[in-house]
């Protein structure tokens, strides 16, 4: 079982690291100069071909904006120089994915302009407290960090963080599941959040901030492949939510009134609803007349036990698109 949460972010101001990586596979060292100033602003290295001399050369590029370490299988890179990011304090995008790092240097706290940090598939046990100083950080990728079991409290101080991916690729016992819930509960994204995706979340309870009315700008939510998760948050109270996808939440048997919340109108701005792969889902209860007033597109797929969707009797005539596959023949007519 794995866990992953994602927040949507505009990366226009971040150097496209993925594109750069795709062009340098098979090379050991690549530096890219600015065409106007001849200053090196992008460097890519294969992490199992790095020695002390390589780091000495690297740390002379004081105007560096993008640094990519390409971590091959069996990478020998387990540690970075402690003063590395004192010399390279202008970095905006840092990719350490796949390196066998067990810790980060404290000097990473000097990267006041850092917007993109990829630590996926590293061997980190914890995140340093100095990371809370990365006030410009927008994207943090922790996918595949098998030894990282929880997010630290200080991460809530990363006020511009809009995209977090955390997928640990491991099974969780009850104590670890509780730790995951507590860490995600205290890690509340900023209120400017526009899109939220939670994937492979291992807990039975979603963080309560998912249904918080503070997220007035939240437009899209995707909950997918959270095998043990129940719908325990009042997402229906979000005032501007337009798109909701609920996919492969296998343990949910009933969607109750709690999911809609206590507002006079549930899902007041929702336009598109997708329910897919909900193999245990039988009913959706507690919907009132007037809920889903703007819904115009509905998709229900692979819900073999779903007998009735109570609210559809009042809105089905207004739908522009209504799709159903691998469901009870009469599930749309209740």
N, C-alpha and C positions, 0 to 999 in steps of 0.2 A: 504494500500500500504506500502511496506517496502523497505529497502535498505540494500544492502550488497555488500561489495567489498572484494575480497580475493586475496592475493598474495602468490605464492607457495614458500615454504621454506623447507630446509633440517633440520629436527628435530632430527637428530641422536644424537646430543649432549644435547638434552633436555630430562629430565626424563619423561617417558611415563605416563603422568598424567591420561589420560583416562583409561588405563589399571589398574592403581592403584585404581581409583574410583570404577571400576566395581567389585573389590574384597572386598570392605569394606562397602557396603551398609548394614545397619542394625547394625553397630557398632558405638559407640560414640567417641572413641579415639583409634587410632592405630599409633604406632611408629615402624619404621623399622630401624634396626641397620645395619651398614656395617659389613660384616662377618669378615673382617680382623682387623678392628680398634675398633669395638664395639661402634662407634660413631653414634648417631641417625642422619640419613640423610633424612628420609622421615616421615612426620607426616600427618595424616588425621583426621579431626574432623567433627562431625555433628554439624552444626552451631546453632541449637536451644538447645544445651546442653552445652553451654559455659558460664562460670562465671569468676570472677576475679582470682580465684585460678588456673583455667585452663590456663589463659594467663600467669600467673607467672611461671607455670611449662613449658609451651611452650617456653618462652623466655630464658630458660636455655639451650636450644639446639642450641648452637652457631655455630655449623657446619652444620646446617640444609640446605639441598639443595632443597627439594620439600615440599611444604605446600599446602594441599588441605582442603578447607572448603566445606563440603557437605551441600548445602542449601536446606532444606526441605520446603514444602509449609508452610507458616506462620512463617518463621524463625524470631527469635527475635534479631538476630545479626544486629545491625544498625550502629555500630561504632567499630573501632579497637583502641587499645591504641596508643597514639601519638608517643611513643618512641619504638614501637614494632619492627620496622625494623632497629633500631640502634643496637639492640641485635641480630637480625637475618639477618645480612647483607650479608650472603653467599648464600641466596636463589637464585636458578636459574629458578625455575618453581613455580608460585603462582596461585592457582585456587580459586577465590572467587565467582564463578558463583552461582546464586540463592540466595545469601545473600541479605538482605534488607539494604545494605549499602547506605547511602546518600552522604557520602564523604569518601575520602581516607586520611590517615595520611600523613603529609608532610615527615615523615621519610622514605616513600617508595622511595624517591629519593636517599637513601643510597644503594639501591640494584644494585650495579654496575655490578653484574654478572647475573642479571635477563635476561632470554631469552624468557620466556613464561609467559604471563599475561592474565588470563581469568577473565573478569569482566561481563560476559554475564548475562542478566536477573537480574542485580542489579538496584538500584534506584538512580544511580548517575545523578546529573544534569550537571556536568562539570568534566573535567579532570584537575588535578592540574598541574601548570607550572613545578613543580619539576620532572614530568615525563620526561621532555626533557633531563634529565641527565642519563636516562637509555640507555646508548649508545650501550649495547649489546642486547637490546630487538629485537627479531626477529618476535614474534607472539603476536598480541593483539586482543582479542576477545571481541567485544562490542555488540554481538547479543542480541536483546531483551531489550536493554536499552531504555525504552520508554521515559524517561525524558531527554535523551541526544540527542539534536537536531542538533548539529554541531560539527565538529572536530576543535580543536584550531590550530592556526597558527604554534605554536612551534613544532607540530608533524613532520614537515618536517625536523627537526634536528635529528630525530631518524634514523640515516643513515643506520642502519642494519635491519630496519624493513622490512620484506618481506612478511608478512602475516597479513592482516587486515580484520576482519569480523565485519561489522556494519550493523545490521538489526533491525530497531527500531519498527517494528510491529505497525505502526500508519499511519493515513492519513495525507497528507501534503497540506496546502493551498499554494497560489502563493508565499507569503513571505517566508514561511518555505522552499519551494522548491528552491527558490533563495539562501537561506542560505546554503542549502545542496550543491548546485552547487559551491558556493564560497569556502566552506570549503574543498570540494574534489578537487577543482581546485588548491588550494594552497598546498594541501597535495600531493606532487609529490614523488613517491617512487624512491629509488636509481636506478642508471642505470644498476646495475647487475641483475635486475629483469629477471626471466626466464619464469614465468607463471603468467598470470593475469586472475582472474575471477571476474566479476561484476554481482551480483545477486540482484534482487529486488531494483534496483536503481530507485528512484521516479522521477527524473528530466527528462525534455525533451531534455536536452543537456548533453552529456558526457563530462567529463573533457578533455580539449584539449591535455593534456600530453599523452593521450591514443595513439595518433598517432605520438608521437615525435620520431624523428630519433635517439635520444640519447639512446633509448633502443635497442642497437644492439644485445643484448643477448636474447631478448624476443622471445620465440619459440612458445608459445601457448596462445591463448586468447579465453575465453568463455564469451559471453554476454547472460544472460538468465533471463527471467521473469522480464524484465524492461519494464513495460506495456506502459509507456508514452514516452519512449526514442526514439529519432531519431538517425540515424547513421551520425553524424555530424563531425566525425574525420577521418583523412586520414590514416586508418590502413594499406592500401595497400602499403605505403611507408616503412613499417618496413622491414629492410633488411634480417632478418633471421626468420621471422614468418613461421612456418611449419603447424600449426594446428589452424583452426578458426571454432568455433561453435557459431552460432547465433540462439538463441532459445527463442520463445515466446516473441518477440518484436511486440506486437499486433498493434501498431500505424503506423508502417512503411509501406507505400504504394509503394514507389519507392526507390531503392538503386541507387544513382547517381554517376557521375564521381568523385565527391568530396571524396567519400569513398576510391577510388583507389589512389587519390593524383595526383601529377603532375610529378612524376618520369617517365622516359622513359618506364619502365616496372613495371606494377602493380603486387603486390604479387609475387615477383621474386622467393621466396623459398617455397611458399605454396604448401603443398602436400595433405592435407585433408581439405575439406570444408563441413560443415554440416549446412543446413538451415532447421529448424524444427519449426513448430507451428507459422509460420508467416502468420496469417490468413488474413491480409489486403494486403500483398505484391502482387503487380501486375507485376512489371518489375524490371530488373536490367539493368541500362543504362550506357553508357559511356565507355564500355570496348573496348580496342584497340587490334589489332592484336599483338600478342607477350606477352600479359598479361597472368598470370597464367602458365608460361612455364613448371613448374614441377608438376602441379596438376595431381594426379593419382587416387584420391578417392573422389567421390562426393555423398552426400546424401541430398535429398530434400524430406521432409515429411510434411504433413499437411499444405500445402500452396494452398488452394483451388482456389485462385484468380490469382495465378501466371500463366501468359500466355506465357511469353518468357524470357529465360535467354540468352541474346544476345551472350555472349562469347562462349557458349557451341558448337556452330557450328564449332569452330576452334580447340577445345581441346577434344571433346567427343571421338574421335577415339583413343586417347592416354590414356584414363582412364582405370585403372585396375578394378575398381569397381564403378559402377554407379547405385544408388538406388533411387527409386521414389515411394512414397506412398501418397494417398489421395491428388493428385494434378491434374491439367488439363492434359489430356492425351498427349497433344502436347507440354507441357511446356519445355521439354528437346530438342526439335527439332528446336527452333527458331534460 
